[in-house]
Amino acid sequence: MARDEKEIQATLRRAEKSPQGSTTRRSALEMLIELAHTEDASQRILAVHHIKNYISEFSDIEEDAINAVYDVCEDTVGRVRIEGYKAITGLSQGGRWVKRNTDVLLQLLQSEEAAEVEVIEQALIDHLDMDAECVLGVLYDAEDERELVNNFLTNAKVKKAMEDEKYADAYLKSRFSHD
């Protein structure tokens, strides 16, 4: 059942003003996890936009929170899925989820929707910016997804990004530690 929009916004405002780890912020995260599974597409999108703000504070429910985002990435509505893909990048900020989320994004590259693939590829490029060695390691270890990896790495936008000097060392480390 969809929640009242004013109630949701009030809960988020209170949470933003509350100290980290507070019960108010926990309640907000629990609400967001619930909203990620509601029938209202706009509330599912709102949920994935905000989960990243609270997930690191509550280790006992962080798995539920990240799974809520993954569930949105499998939504029946394309625009909702796209927001889920973007949210994965937000979850990876700080480095903790980069490896796992890179693997998830690689799986999501199987999408048949060109617009979605473009968003997923951009998310993978953003992950390269966060931790190139980790991301390249995941890509090179992905034996079952070799075709997806090759398509991704030969994409003109990715090739251009990989020309950046900051990737050279990471590329070499990932190639020699995973071959």
Secondary structure by P-SEA (a helix, b strand, c coil): ccccaaaaaaaaaaaaacccccaaaaaaaaaaaaaaacccaaaaaaaaaccccccccccccaaaaaaaaaaaaacccaaaaaaaaaaaaaaaccccaaaaaaaaaaaacccccaaaaaaaaaaaaaaaaacaaaaaaaaaacccaaaaaaaaaacaaaaaaaccccaaaaaaaaaaacc
